[in-house]
Amino acid sequence: MKKSVKVMAAAMAAMMTLAGCGSKTAETTAADTTAAEITAEAAAEETTAEAAEGVKIADGEYTIGIGQFAEHGSLDNCRTGFLQGLADEGIVEGKNLTILYENAQADGGTASQIMNNFLSKKADLICAIATPIAQSAYSAAKDAGVPVIYTAVTDPVLAELANADGTPVGEITGTSDKLPVESQLKMIRTMLPDAKTIGIMYSTSEINSVSAIEEYKKAAPEYGFEIVESGISSTADIPLAADALVEKVDCINNLTDNTVVSSLPVILDKAAKKNIPVFGSEIEQVKIGCLAAVGLDYVSLGEQTGKMAAKVLKGEKKASEMNFEVIEEAAFYGNNKVAENLGITIPAELSDNAAALFDEIITN
């Protein structure tokens, strides 16, 4: 069912604070990031409390280390959903659950340090949010015998966290946020019937993005598109890469690449000046200025992950006994304000079945 969102709550706005936005000073950005983390934690605690109402508290006392690779909306939503999924199974923060939470701020070295810290504090289980930190988690935890449950890992097989048949490589399992590539391409074609080239920027060090790029390149010709890729190694490369990309393409398609997403406002600003549409890969990207997306609900993804973790903690199953899981359903999200700015009308065949349509752009 379509719903129009005109006024967004301050809590959700704060959750969308992204590192490296525009001309903010480092001090202001740090303050904003701290505010986002606090607000996200408050939202997660409220969701957990609501989910726990009427649920029998599980026996035992548990400690979970939650390592998140970067600070952005979709990963925050995974964390919120994860706690909700645990609470649905009677494992509730503040009652029988202690949470150790750390954010790597998109730094691989920090991710490794976080995992060692969780192990030193005797975490019963580690939740790793996003591919790079999931790889760090398994590397650190496998010899210690601590199970790892991951979420927002695009390709667990390519990341060497699962075998080709979906079975775990050890005491590690979780959920994949595999992109609905063909549905996205079909949506872009519906919205831009004359477009020929799609630009995709990605981090060459993120294996999830490398996997997604290959899938897009393989599927694009069927929809009459050519993919123009732009690989970057750090956020410092993004401004110049974006300047070059907008001169070559009819539109830009954003992945769930953590490095790129952390600087998405920079890309959106440069694309807007050239009247180039930018498509997102999930709802949070559409809220902050992407034109549209066919994407997953990351709260639901996190909730599914939390339920898997609960089975491990309760001793019902080992992580090594559960194949990784994928949410099959994806929904359409659109931003009417972005469409208006670009002089584009969202076709009725998409808007009439949208999970959400937004009438404003959240900038901070």
C-alpha positions as MATLAB code, in Angstrom:
seq = 'MKKSVKVMAAAMAAMMTLAGCGSKTAETTAADTTAAEITAEAAAEETTAEAAEGVKIADGEYTIGIGQFAEHGSLDNCRTGFLQGLADEGIVEGKNLTILYENAQADGGTASQIMNNFLSKKADLICAIATPIAQSAYSAAKDAGVPVIYTAVTDPVLAELANADGTPVGEITGTSDKLPVESQLKMIRTMLPDAKTIGIMYSTSEINSVSAIEEYKKAAPEYGFEIVESGISSTADIPLAADALVEKVDCINNLTDNTVVSSLPVILDKAAKKNIPVFGSEIEQVKIGCLAAVGLDYVSLGEQTGKMAAKVLKGEKKASEMNFEVIEEAAFYGNNKVAENLGITIPAELSDNAAALFDEIITN';
ca = [
       0.000    0.000    0.000;
       1.321    3.437   -0.890;
       1.944    5.904    1.890;
       3.124    9.492    1.575;
       5.592   10.664    4.204;
       5.627   14.420    4.676;
       7.040   14.929    8.164;
       9.896   12.753    9.393;
      10.590   12.337   13.112;
      13.722   13.916   14.516;
      14.976   10.521   15.615;
      14.960    9.192   12.076;
      16.636   12.330   10.797;
      19.436   11.960   13.296;
      19.929    8.335   12.308;
      20.715    9.489    8.780;
      23.741   11.560    9.735;
      26.551   10.356    7.460;
      30.291   10.740    7.836;
      32.035   13.134    5.498;
      29.048   15.218    4.443;
      29.677   18.373    2.412;
      31.522   21.226    4.063;
      30.982   20.323    7.711;
      34.027   20.684    9.912;
      35.480   17.540   11.452;
      34.270   18.739   14.839;
      30.693   19.233   13.644;
      30.663   15.921   11.804;
      31.901   14.111   14.910;
      29.176   15.754   16.969;
      26.539   14.808   14.421;
      27.788   11.215   14.304;
      27.635   10.999   18.088;
      24.078   12.354   18.013;
      23.135    9.805   15.380;
      24.581    6.953   17.419;
      22.771    8.091   20.574;
      19.480    8.478   18.728;
      19.863    5.133   16.984;
      20.594    3.460   20.320;
      17.515    5.104   21.868;
      15.357    3.955   18.963;
      16.738    0.431   19.261;
      16.084    0.326   23.011;
      12.517    1.556   22.536;
      11.890   -1.011   19.800;
      13.365   -3.756   21.999;
      11.178   -2.768   24.935;
       8.077   -2.810   22.765;
       9.002   -6.178   21.273;
       9.576   -7.666   24.733;
       6.091   -6.904   26.012;
       4.233  -10.136   26.591;
       7.269  -12.271   25.703;
       8.605  -14.800   28.202;
      12.165  -13.919   29.135;
      14.540  -16.706   28.151;
      16.578  -18.522   30.771;
      20.222  -17.582   31.087;
      22.362  -14.455   30.945;
      23.943  -13.459   27.634;
      26.600  -11.051   26.371;
      26.708  -10.131   22.673;
      29.297   -8.012   20.927;
      27.751   -6.039   18.058;
      30.351   -4.766   15.598;
      29.123   -2.395   12.896;
      31.439   -1.522   10.033;
      30.212    1.998    9.260;
      27.741    4.634   10.357;
      24.791    4.877    7.995;
      21.050    4.312    8.003;
      20.734    0.812    6.593;
      23.303   -0.634    9.007;
      21.709    1.244   11.911;
      18.397   -0.321   10.892;
      20.007   -3.778   10.900;
      21.140   -3.210   14.469;
      17.692   -2.053   15.548;
      16.094   -5.081   13.910;
      18.664   -7.451   15.426;
      17.791   -6.366   18.960;
      14.103   -6.610   18.122;
      14.532  -10.161   16.805;
      16.328  -11.180   20.006;
      13.632   -9.567   22.144;
      10.937  -11.441   20.223;
      12.662  -14.610   21.406;
      12.901  -13.496   25.046;
      16.476  -12.190   24.999;
      16.140   -8.581   26.091;
      18.798   -5.947   26.704;
      18.760   -4.819   30.330;
      17.045   -8.008   31.518;
      19.053  -11.025   30.452;
      21.236   -9.470   27.747;
      24.331   -7.263   27.878;
      25.283   -5.542   24.613;
      28.829   -4.501   23.744;
      28.543   -2.161   20.744;
      31.354   -0.647   18.673;
      31.522    1.001   15.248;
      34.593    0.623   13.028;
      33.877    3.838   11.079;
      34.724    1.995    7.835;
      38.260    1.122    8.958;
      39.440   -2.469    8.598;
      42.125   -2.185   11.253;
      39.610   -0.849   13.754;
      37.262   -3.723   12.895;
      39.929   -6.239   13.917;
      40.596   -4.401   17.182;
      36.869   -4.399   17.971;
      36.667   -8.169   17.579;
      39.654   -8.751   19.855;
      38.026   -6.494   22.431;
      34.776   -8.498   22.291;
      36.704  -11.720   22.809;
      38.625  -10.290   25.758;
      35.291   -9.375   27.363;
      34.049  -12.953   26.952;
      31.179  -12.275   24.548;
      28.968  -15.324   24.089;
      28.270  -14.391   20.469;
      29.355  -11.752   17.994;
      26.979   -9.981   15.622;
      28.820   -8.491   12.648;
      27.017   -5.892   10.553;
      28.386   -5.625    6.971;
      30.847   -7.743    5.015;
      34.271   -6.328    6.038;
      33.610   -6.597    9.753;
      32.011  -10.034    9.342;
      35.266  -11.233    7.802;
      37.212   -9.706   10.710;
      34.836  -11.304   13.202;
      35.228  -14.805   11.844;
      38.982  -14.482   11.548;
      39.217  -13.478   15.217;
      36.537  -15.750   16.683;
      37.020  -19.091   14.930;
      39.910  -20.244   17.117;
      38.207  -18.945   20.263;
      35.081  -21.000   19.574;
      32.781  -17.958   19.699;
      29.909  -18.101   17.186;
      29.424  -15.244   14.721;
      26.087  -14.160   13.269;
      26.365  -11.649   10.434;
      23.925   -9.424    8.603;
      24.091   -7.130    5.560;
      26.623   -9.393    3.849;
      25.889   -9.261    0.124;
      27.708  -12.409   -0.974;
      28.682  -14.732    1.899;
      30.173  -17.260   -0.522;
      32.503  -14.767   -2.193;
      33.377  -13.371    1.245;
      34.423  -16.934    2.217;
      31.906  -17.050    5.059;
      29.835  -19.798    3.432;
      30.364  -22.674    1.046;
      28.914  -22.694   -2.463;
      25.874  -24.671   -1.270;
      25.102  -22.089    1.422;
      26.433  -24.123    4.347;
      28.646  -22.294    6.864;
      32.436  -22.582    6.757;
      32.448  -22.866   10.556;
      30.549  -21.463   13.517;
      29.289  -18.546   11.465;
      26.020  -17.821    9.677;
      23.588  -14.974    9.169;
      21.643  -13.044    6.557;
      22.496  -11.686    3.132;
      21.339   -8.353    1.720;
      21.840   -9.538   -1.851;
      20.642   -6.795   -4.171;
      17.585   -7.405   -6.388;
      19.624   -6.418   -9.460;
      17.156   -7.285  -12.216;
      14.238   -5.634  -10.401;
      16.356   -2.493   -9.966;
      17.320   -2.396  -13.639;
      13.716   -2.916  -14.695;
      12.660   -0.046  -12.418;
      15.333    2.289  -13.826;
      14.260    1.446  -17.366;
      10.625    2.196  -16.468;
      11.573    5.580  -15.010;
      14.160    6.537  -17.651;
      13.013    5.017  -20.971;
      15.712    6.809  -22.995;
      18.704    6.234  -20.703;
      21.659    4.273  -22.054;
      24.396    4.438  -19.413;
      24.353    3.775  -15.677;
      27.288    4.871  -13.532;
      28.194    2.842  -10.454;
      30.829    3.928   -7.961;
      32.219    1.272   -5.655;
      35.035    0.557   -3.245;
      37.569   -1.843   -4.746;
      38.366   -3.203   -1.268;
      34.778   -4.241   -0.486;
      34.198   -7.704   -1.900;
      30.421   -7.273   -1.605;
      30.601   -4.382   -4.072;
      32.867   -6.239   -6.489;
      30.302   -9.040   -6.548;
      27.407   -6.629   -7.149;
      29.228   -4.830   -9.966;
      29.747   -8.095  -11.835;
      26.082   -8.984  -11.478;
      25.014   -5.575  -12.793;
      27.374   -5.806  -15.770;
      26.016   -9.225  -16.647;
      22.327   -8.231  -16.423;
      22.455   -4.659  -17.821;
      22.458   -5.471  -21.589;
      19.119   -7.254  -21.281;
      17.584   -3.916  -20.266;
      19.485   -1.868  -22.833;
      22.022   -0.403  -20.421;
      25.793   -0.096  -20.317;
      27.421   -0.021  -16.884;
      30.150    2.609  -16.417;
      32.034    1.660  -13.267;
      34.221    3.852  -11.106;
      36.388    2.154   -8.480;
      37.630    4.112   -5.467;
      39.918    3.148   -2.612;
      38.798    5.618    0.062;
      36.309    8.412    0.750;
      38.981   10.921   -0.281;
      38.646    9.668   -3.870;
      34.891   10.225   -4.062;
      34.621   13.938   -5.002;
      36.875   13.658   -8.073;
      35.398   10.285   -9.037;
      31.893   11.735   -8.829;
      32.868   14.740  -10.960;
      34.162   12.404  -13.658;
      31.238    9.995  -13.471;
      28.464   12.569  -13.908;
      30.034   13.639  -17.213;
      29.785   10.109  -18.658;
      26.394    8.711  -17.660;
      22.643    9.242  -17.890;
      22.101    8.200  -14.277;
      23.949    6.785  -11.264;
      23.029    3.651   -9.357;
      24.220    3.351   -5.779;
      25.023    0.005   -4.155;
      25.197   -0.867   -0.452;
      28.918   -0.087   -0.576;
      29.821    1.148    2.918;
      32.582    3.528    1.825;
      30.457    5.125   -0.882;
      27.297    5.318    1.239;
      29.205    7.162    3.948;
      29.766    9.991    1.419;
      26.516    9.693   -0.514;
      25.525   13.357    0.093;
      28.643   14.430   -1.841;
      27.608   12.307   -4.815;
      23.998   13.510   -4.641;
      25.098   17.143   -4.615;
      27.355   16.763   -7.649;
      24.738   14.747   -9.561;
      21.996   17.273   -8.802;
      24.074   20.093  -10.301;
      24.194   18.123  -13.576;
      20.541   17.032  -13.331;
      21.654   13.394  -13.157;
      19.255   11.033  -11.321;
      20.790    8.889   -8.595;
      19.083    5.615   -7.699;
      19.558    4.019   -4.298;
      19.552    0.449   -3.086;
      17.377    0.816    0.023;
      14.923    3.124    1.778;
      17.397    5.256    3.755;
      19.199    6.334    0.576;
      15.890    7.436   -0.932;
      15.081    9.495    2.153;
      18.261   11.560    1.787;
      18.015   12.299   -1.914;
      18.139    9.260   -4.207;
      15.290    9.268   -6.721;
      14.094    5.724   -6.114;
      15.121    2.199   -5.156;
      13.938   -1.359   -5.227;
      15.371   -2.559   -1.981;
      15.113   -4.549    1.209;
      13.742   -3.593    4.590;
      16.892   -3.610    6.711;
      14.986   -3.630   10.007;
      13.327   -6.877    8.882;
      16.716   -8.203    7.784;
      18.146   -7.466   11.218;
      15.152   -9.017   12.938;
      15.606  -12.220   10.948;
      19.255  -12.210   12.031;
      18.317  -11.709   15.686;
      16.081  -14.760   15.609;
      18.954  -16.835   14.209;
      21.222  -15.566   16.998;
      18.600  -16.466   19.607;
      18.615  -20.094   18.433;
      22.376  -20.236   18.932;
      22.290  -18.593   22.351;
      19.508  -20.877   23.581;
      21.382  -23.940   22.384;
      18.665  -24.900   19.919;
      21.110  -24.941   16.998;
      24.750  -24.259   16.297;
      25.659  -21.542   13.817;
      27.359  -24.230   11.731;
      24.017  -26.014   11.386;
      22.189  -23.083    9.754;
      22.662  -21.959    6.160;
      22.729  -18.217    5.588;
      19.322  -16.725    4.785;
      18.143  -14.193    2.197;
      15.061  -11.960    2.213;
      13.442  -12.638   -1.129;
      10.973   -9.750   -1.207;
      12.025   -6.251   -2.252;
       9.857   -3.140   -2.378;
       9.771    0.117   -4.357;
      10.610    3.381   -2.612;
      10.465    6.776   -4.311;
      11.122   10.415   -3.500;
       8.598   12.812   -5.043;
      10.662   15.892   -4.160;
      13.719   14.537   -5.972;
      11.552   13.641   -8.961;
      10.149   17.178   -9.007;
      13.649   18.672   -8.877;
      14.700   16.522  -11.825;
      11.539   17.153  -13.835;
      10.623   13.458  -13.688;
       7.244   11.901  -12.967;
       7.284    8.599  -11.120;
       5.165    6.250  -13.282;
       1.878    5.110  -11.766;
       2.838    1.465  -12.171;
       5.554    2.103   -9.603;
       3.981    4.736   -7.352;
       0.691    2.871   -6.992;
       2.503   -0.106   -5.479;
       5.174    1.745   -3.521;
       6.063    0.686    0.000;
       6.764    4.373    0.707;
       6.893    7.670   -1.159;
       8.657   10.649    0.406;
       7.755   14.278   -0.222;
      10.924   15.841    1.164;
      14.664   15.293    1.333;
      16.281   14.748    4.723;
      19.568   16.650    4.725;
      20.790   16.143    8.287;
];
